[in-house]
Amino acid sequence: MIPPAHVAPVALPRRHYVCYRAPGPAAIDGRLDSRFWSGAPWTEAFVDIRGDAGGVPRHQTRAKLLWDDACLYIGAELEEPHVWATLTEHDSIVYRDNDFELFLSPTGDNHAYYELEINALGTVFDLFLPRPYRDGGAADHDFNFLGLRKAVRIEGTLNDPRDTDAGWAIELAIPWSAFDRHTRTPAPGPPREADVWRLNFSRVQWDLDVVSGGYRKIPDRAEHNWVWSPQGVIDMHRPERWGYLQFSSLVAGSGVTMPRPDPSEAARDALHEIYYAQKAFRHARGGAAAWAARIDELADFLVLTGRGPLLPAPATLVRTEQGWFARQRILTPRGEQEWEIREDSLIRRVR
């Protein structure tokens, strides 16, 4: 069950993936043992969405990525002894089957991000979020990744419980032109060297019984959520918890690009702490329009309600007609920066 929006996720370390250039054209046939993928590193094995608190997933999942001037390429490998899927219509609610999911934010500002889900039949559910559901975002289900190429390869037999399968693999090619909702640029292009997007992968896995020679979900049992970078809460729509996708101009296998730490991460986390404290403050007042107007007012509220101290570095908090914003200054190797978060979780650098 997704926790209420005012419940802050557990702060767990975010994972980082360096995405190298593709060595040539991709066949998109679901074969991840091809020469095309040979130089691309695998991600770490997926973990429970809550991190260590959720235990170790019983089946391994991992992914790899490449890019070129035309597309972003994603390959995923899912161990699965019983490959099962039922949904065949585009934009079906694919996570009602076992599925693989991609979440991408080119801006990293919590708003304007993309989601794609795919099952073992190759059925795709793709959508765009102008902002997270917690902030009143309404998913755009009319959005499609135009020009998407996809392939699923099953090592075993689909929907047949009489044998044990090895699993299934997914291969995707998403044209850069399909990422057209987060920018006013008419024709979005490929990233540049060292550009960083925010990324997470999720695998939804249901517990199944065999009934009348086929698979059936076990009633009243929640799904498992296994992810690349742990969210710290059962909710993929907390974009601030996603991992980092760093683009390298090196061709995969020709060299190594080191991950580049985010110098603003601590400041952004501090601002999100204020954001969730404000959510809790308002929720405790029955959803009243009032927000806290000062940092010390928020801190006192959290202590009095047993939620613990508010621990962000010194920040400013300003009430506005629409809600509020908070700002945080930091010193980075490239100079001073100032970051801002609003009541709708939009976070951005303002100086």
C-alpha positions as CSV (number, residue, x, y, z in Angstrom):
1,M,0.0,0.0,0.0
2,I,1.3,3.5,-0.9
3,P,1.9,5.5,2.2
4,P,0.2,9.0,2.5
5,A,2.0,11.9,0.7
6,H,3.1,13.4,4.0
7,V,5.1,10.3,5.0
8,A,8.7,10.9,4.2
9,P,10.7,8.1,2.6
10,V,13.7,6.6,4.4
11,A,16.8,8.3,3.1
12,L,18.8,5.5,1.4
13,P,21.9,5.9,-0.8
14,R,21.0,6.5,-4.4
15,R,22.7,4.4,-7.1
16,H,24.6,5.8,-10.1
17,Y,24.9,4.4,-13.6
18,V,27.3,5.6,-16.3
19,C,25.7,5.2,-19.7
20,Y,28.2,4.8,-22.6
21,R,27.7,5.3,-26.3
22,A,26.5,2.4,-28.4
23,P,29.2,0.7,-30.5
24,G,26.9,0.5,-33.6
25,P,23.3,-0.2,-34.7
26,A,21.0,-2.3,-32.5
27,A,19.0,-5.2,-33.8
28,I,16.3,-4.9,-31.0
29,D,15.6,-8.6,-30.8
30,G,15.7,-9.2,-27.1
31,R,19.2,-10.7,-27.2
32,L,21.4,-9.1,-24.5
33,D,24.3,-11.4,-25.2
34,S,24.9,-9.7,-28.6
35,R,28.0,-7.7,-29.5
36,F,26.0,-4.5,-29.3
37,W,25.6,-5.0,-25.5
38,S,28.9,-6.6,-24.7
39,G,30.7,-3.4,-23.4
40,A,27.7,-2.0,-21.4
41,P,28.0,-2.6,-17.7
42,W,25.1,-4.2,-15.8
43,T,23.4,-2.3,-13.0
44,E,23.6,-3.7,-9.5
45,A,21.0,-6.4,-8.8
46,F,17.6,-5.0,-7.9
47,V,16.6,-4.7,-4.2
48,D,13.3,-4.4,-2.4
49,I,11.7,-0.9,-2.9
50,R,12.1,-0.3,0.9
51,G,15.8,-1.3,0.9
52,D,17.1,-3.9,3.3
53,A,13.9,-3.6,5.4
54,G,12.1,-5.5,2.6
55,G,14.4,-8.4,2.5
56,V,16.3,-9.8,-0.6
57,P,14.2,-10.4,-3.8
58,R,13.9,-14.1,-4.6
59,H,14.6,-13.6,-8.3
60,Q,17.5,-11.5,-9.7
61,T,16.8,-8.5,-11.9
62,R,19.4,-6.3,-13.6
63,A,19.6,-3.9,-16.5
64,K,22.0,-2.0,-18.8
65,L,21.8,1.1,-20.9
66,L,23.5,2.6,-24.0
67,W,22.9,5.7,-26.1
68,D,23.7,7.2,-29.5
69,D,22.5,10.3,-31.4
70,A,19.2,8.6,-32.2
71,C,18.0,6.6,-29.1
72,L,18.3,5.6,-25.5
73,Y,18.7,1.8,-25.3
74,I,17.6,-0.2,-22.3
75,G,18.1,-3.9,-21.8
76,A,16.8,-5.9,-18.8
77,E,17.2,-9.5,-17.6
78,L,14.6,-10.9,-15.2
79,E,15.1,-14.3,-13.7
80,E,11.7,-16.0,-13.5
81,P,10.8,-19.7,-13.1
82,H,7.2,-19.1,-14.2
83,V,6.9,-16.5,-17.0
84,W,3.4,-15.2,-16.9
85,A,1.5,-12.4,-18.7
86,T,-2.1,-11.8,-19.7
87,L,-2.6,-8.2,-20.9
88,T,-2.3,-7.5,-24.6
89,E,-3.9,-4.1,-25.2
90,H,-1.6,-1.0,-25.4
91,D,-1.9,1.2,-22.3
92,S,-3.5,-1.6,-20.2
93,I,-2.6,-1.2,-16.6
94,V,0.4,-3.5,-17.1
95,Y,1.5,-3.7,-13.5
96,R,-1.5,-5.9,-12.9
97,D,0.7,-8.5,-14.6
98,N,4.3,-9.2,-13.6
99,D,6.2,-6.3,-15.4
100,F,9.3,-4.2,-15.8
101,E,9.1,-0.5,-15.4
102,L,11.2,2.5,-16.4
103,F,11.0,6.0,-14.8
104,L,13.0,8.9,-16.3
105,S,13.4,12.5,-15.4
106,P,15.5,14.6,-17.8
107,T,15.3,17.7,-15.6
108,G,15.6,16.2,-12.1
109,D,13.2,18.8,-10.7
110,N,10.5,16.3,-9.6
111,H,8.2,17.5,-12.4
112,A,7.7,16.5,-16.0
113,Y,8.8,12.8,-16.0
114,Y,8.2,9.7,-18.0
115,E,7.1,6.2,-17.2
116,L,7.1,3.0,-19.3
117,E,5.9,-0.5,-18.2
118,I,6.1,-3.7,-20.3
119,N,5.1,-7.3,-19.6
120,A,6.3,-10.6,-21.0
121,L,3.9,-10.3,-24.0
122,G,5.5,-7.0,-25.0
123,T,2.5,-5.0,-24.0
124,V,3.4,-1.4,-23.2
125,F,1.9,1.1,-20.8
126,D,3.5,4.5,-21.3
127,L,2.6,7.8,-19.7
128,F,3.8,11.3,-18.7
129,L,3.5,13.0,-15.3
130,P,3.5,16.8,-15.2
131,R,4.1,16.4,-11.5
132,P,3.8,13.5,-8.9
133,Y,0.5,12.2,-7.8
134,R,1.2,13.4,-4.3
135,D,1.2,17.0,-5.6
136,G,-2.0,16.7,-7.6
137,G,-0.4,15.5,-10.8
138,A,-2.7,13.8,-13.3
139,A,-1.1,11.2,-15.5
140,D,-1.2,11.8,-19.3
141,H,-2.2,8.4,-20.6
142,D,-2.5,9.8,-24.1
143,F,1.3,10.2,-24.2
144,N,3.2,7.6,-26.2
145,F,6.9,7.1,-26.8
146,L,6.6,7.6,-30.6
147,G,9.0,5.5,-32.5
148,L,9.6,3.1,-29.6
149,R,11.2,-0.2,-30.7
150,K,10.8,-3.2,-28.3
151,A,11.5,-6.9,-28.1
152,V,10.9,-9.5,-25.4
153,R,12.8,-12.8,-25.4
154,I,11.5,-15.7,-23.1
155,E,13.8,-18.4,-21.9
156,G,11.1,-21.0,-21.3
157,T,7.4,-21.1,-22.1
158,L,4.9,-18.3,-21.5
159,N,1.9,-19.1,-19.3
160,D,2.8,-22.8,-19.0
161,P,3.2,-24.1,-15.4
162,R,4.3,-27.6,-16.5
163,D,7.9,-26.6,-16.8
164,T,10.4,-24.3,-15.1
165,D,11.6,-21.3,-17.0
166,A,14.9,-19.4,-16.8
167,G,13.3,-15.9,-17.2
168,W,12.7,-13.2,-19.8
169,A,14.7,-10.3,-21.3
170,I,13.6,-7.0,-22.6
171,E,15.2,-4.7,-25.1
172,L,14.0,-1.1,-25.8
173,A,15.1,1.7,-28.1
174,I,13.5,5.1,-27.3
175,P,14.1,7.9,-29.7
176,W,15.2,11.2,-28.1
177,S,12.5,12.9,-30.1
178,A,9.9,11.0,-28.0
179,F,11.0,12.9,-24.8
180,D,9.1,15.9,-25.9
181,R,7.0,16.9,-22.9
182,H,9.6,18.2,-20.4
183,T,10.9,20.9,-22.7
184,R,9.7,23.7,-25.0
185,T,12.2,22.7,-27.6
186,P,10.3,21.5,-30.7
187,A,12.7,18.7,-31.4
188,P,14.5,17.4,-28.3
189,G,18.0,16.0,-29.0
190,P,20.4,13.6,-27.4
191,P,22.2,14.5,-24.2
192,R,25.7,15.9,-24.0
193,E,28.8,14.5,-22.3
194,A,28.4,14.4,-18.5
195,D,24.7,15.3,-18.6
196,V,22.8,13.6,-15.7
197,W,19.2,12.5,-15.7
198,R,17.3,10.9,-12.9
199,L,16.4,7.2,-13.4
200,N,14.8,4.3,-11.7
201,F,13.7,0.8,-12.7
202,S,11.0,-1.2,-11.0
203,R,9.9,-4.8,-11.3
204,V,6.4,-5.7,-10.1
205,Q,6.1,-9.4,-9.1
206,W,2.9,-11.2,-8.0
207,D,2.7,-14.5,-6.1
208,L,0.9,-17.1,-8.2
209,D,-0.9,-20.4,-7.8
210,V,-1.5,-23.0,-10.4
211,V,-5.3,-23.5,-11.0
212,S,-6.8,-25.7,-13.7
213,G,-3.5,-25.9,-15.5
214,G,-2.9,-22.1,-15.5
215,Y,-1.5,-19.3,-13.3
216,R,-3.7,-17.2,-11.0
217,K,-2.7,-14.5,-8.5
218,I,-2.9,-15.6,-4.9
219,P,-5.9,-13.6,-3.6
220,D,-5.4,-10.8,-1.0
221,R,-1.7,-10.9,-1.4
222,A,0.2,-7.6,-2.2
223,E,2.7,-7.5,-5.0
224,H,6.5,-7.4,-4.6
225,N,8.2,-4.3,-5.7
226,W,11.9,-4.7,-6.7
227,V,13.9,-1.7,-7.9
228,W,17.3,-0.7,-9.0
229,S,17.8,2.3,-6.6
230,P,15.8,1.8,-3.3
231,Q,13.0,4.3,-2.8
232,G,12.8,3.9,1.0
233,V,9.0,3.8,0.7
234,I,6.5,1.8,-1.4
235,D,6.0,4.5,-4.0
236,M,7.9,4.9,-7.2
237,H,6.5,8.4,-7.7
238,R,9.0,10.0,-5.3
239,P,11.4,11.2,-8.0
240,E,13.8,12.7,-5.5
241,R,14.7,9.2,-4.5
242,W,15.6,7.9,-8.0
243,G,19.2,7.1,-9.0
244,Y,21.5,9.0,-11.3
245,L,21.9,8.3,-15.1
246,Q,25.2,9.9,-16.3
247,F,25.9,10.0,-20.0
248,S,29.5,9.4,-21.3
249,S,30.8,10.1,-24.8
250,L,33.0,7.0,-24.6
251,V,32.0,4.1,-26.6
252,A,31.0,1.1,-24.4
253,G,34.1,-1.0,-23.8
254,S,36.6,1.6,-24.9
255,G,37.4,3.1,-21.5
256,V,35.9,4.1,-18.1
257,T,34.1,7.2,-17.1
258,M,33.9,7.7,-13.3
259,P,30.6,8.6,-11.7
260,R,30.3,12.3,-10.9
261,P,28.8,13.0,-7.5
262,D,26.0,15.5,-7.3
263,P,27.3,18.5,-5.3
264,S,23.8,19.7,-4.6
265,E,22.5,16.4,-3.2
266,A,22.8,17.4,0.5
267,A,21.1,20.7,-0.1
268,R,18.3,19.1,-2.2
269,D,17.8,16.5,0.5
270,A,17.5,19.2,3.2
271,L,14.9,21.0,1.1
272,H,12.9,17.8,0.7
273,E,13.0,17.4,4.5
274,I,11.3,20.8,4.7
275,Y,8.9,19.8,2.0
276,Y,7.8,16.6,3.9
277,A,7.6,18.5,7.2
278,Q,5.3,21.0,5.6
279,K,3.1,18.2,4.3
280,A,2.9,16.7,7.8
281,F,2.2,20.2,9.3
282,R,-0.7,20.7,7.0
283,H,-2.0,17.1,7.3
284,A,-2.0,17.5,11.1
285,R,-4.4,20.5,10.7
286,G,-6.9,18.5,8.7
287,G,-5.7,19.8,5.4
288,A,-6.3,23.4,6.3
289,A,-4.8,25.9,3.9
290,A,-2.2,27.2,6.5
291,W,1.4,26.2,6.1
292,A,4.2,26.9,8.5
293,A,5.7,30.3,7.9
294,R,9.1,29.8,9.7
295,I,11.6,27.0,9.9
296,D,11.5,27.1,13.7
297,E,7.7,26.7,13.6
298,L,8.2,23.5,11.6
299,A,10.9,22.3,13.9
300,D,8.8,22.8,17.0
301,F,5.8,21.0,15.4
302,L,7.9,17.9,14.5
303,V,9.3,17.7,18.1
304,L,5.9,18.2,19.7
305,T,4.3,15.5,17.5
306,G,7.1,13.0,18.1
307,R,8.3,13.0,14.5
308,G,11.8,14.0,15.5
309,P,13.9,17.1,14.9
310,L,14.1,19.0,11.6
311,L,17.7,18.8,10.6
312,P,18.3,20.7,7.4
313,A,21.2,23.1,7.1
314,P,20.2,26.8,7.6
315,A,17.5,27.6,5.1
316,T,14.9,30.3,4.5
317,L,11.2,29.7,4.3
318,V,8.7,32.1,2.7
319,R,4.9,32.0,2.6
320,T,3.3,32.9,-0.6
321,E,-0.3,33.4,-1.9
322,Q,-0.1,29.9,-3.5
323,G,1.7,28.2,-0.7
324,W,5.4,28.6,0.2
325,F,9.0,28.1,-0.9
326,A,12.2,27.3,0.9
327,R,15.7,28.1,-0.3
328,Q,19.1,26.7,0.6
329,R,22.6,28.1,-0.2
330,I,25.5,25.8,-0.7
331,L,29.2,26.1,-1.6
332,T,30.4,23.8,-4.4
333,P,33.8,23.4,-6.1
334,R,32.4,25.6,-8.8
335,G,31.1,28.3,-6.4
336,E,28.0,29.2,-4.5
337,Q,24.6,27.9,-5.5
338,E,21.1,28.5,-4.2
339,W,18.3,25.9,-4.5
340,E,14.6,26.3,-4.0
341,I,11.7,23.9,-3.4
342,R,8.0,24.8,-3.6
343,E,4.9,23.4,-2.1
344,D,4.3,21.3,-5.2
345,S,7.8,19.7,-4.8
346,L,9.3,21.5,-7.8
347,I,13.0,21.9,-7.0
348,R,15.4,24.0,-9.0
349,R,18.5,26.0,-8.9
350,V,17.8,29.7,-8.7
351,R,21.4,31.0,-8.5
